[in-house]
Amino acid sequence: MEEKESEVTKAVREAVVNAVEKGEDIKEKVVEIARDAVKKTLEGAEVTREKVESVAKGAMKGAIEGARKEEVEAADVTKGAAEGIIEGTKQAGVKAADLAEHAAEAALDSAKEGGDKAVDVVKGVVKGFLGKESELTKAVREAVVNAVEKGEDTKEKVVGITRDAVKKTLEGAEVTREKVESVAKDAMKGAIEGARKTEADAADVTKGAAEGIIEGTKQAGANAADLAEHAAEAALDSAKEAGDKAVEVVKGVVKGFLEAVKEVLEKKKE
């Protein structure tokens, strides 16, 4: 008897076919398709290691089938699918996020169906995910966990944690726009992971993190201060991992900061 096709395989395949037929940028679109399908499936399920692996494999299978059906480059599609599968798993709640490594490995296993080139590009994505954690992400995550466990005021504490970590990292680096954005994203990632690990309120933590990231960038010397707007926007981008409520509060922080900058510039003109 033939194994029943999973809903996630069908959904991803159809969305890939649809995107290709519409002439959309398939590399970009597949990330979104796989992310949303995986997140939706896991949010409505009892999350176990087996479930996470099965959903990852199902999503990759759908992406490869969609690529075959439309005769598009399997390597492009599997790369985007792997990124989306990892992101979707990380965004589907605390339990799922803790199992994202298994999702990555299952996606790699399933990519074999797309051929050697597909496997190589997915290996690159998985290797990057498994080995890429920055020192800053780790430091912020551990400090947030420590603060929550000590019963400290998380909102206040996270501002100080991210401010000091960002300032210290930028003071010891060659400051460029890319560096500032990367540091802001890593600090926000660490704060979100710390909140997940301790089940603290993600919106409170991301709000404090955004404030601290902006402050730390402003305090790290004139070059960094000039790039604080980019730090603010990168922090907002990274906050998406924590859900809609977190994004809304970070948007408020960023908006407030940008308005204050505008006001200062206008006063200087007077």
Secondary structure, DSSP 8 states (H G I E B T S, - for coil): ------HHHHHHHHHHHHHHHTT--HHHHHHHHHHHHHHHHHHTS---HHHHHHHHHHHHHHHHHHHHHHT--HHHHHHHHHHHHHHHHHTS-HHHHHTHHHHHHHHHHHHGGG-HHHHHHHHHHHHHHHH---HHHHHHHHHHHHHHHTT--HHHHHHHHHHHHHHHHHHTS---HHHHHHHHHHHHHHHHHHHHHHT--HHHHHHHHHHHHHHHHHTS-HHHHHTHHHHHHHHHHHHGGG-HHHHHHHHHHHHHHHHHHHHHHHHHH-
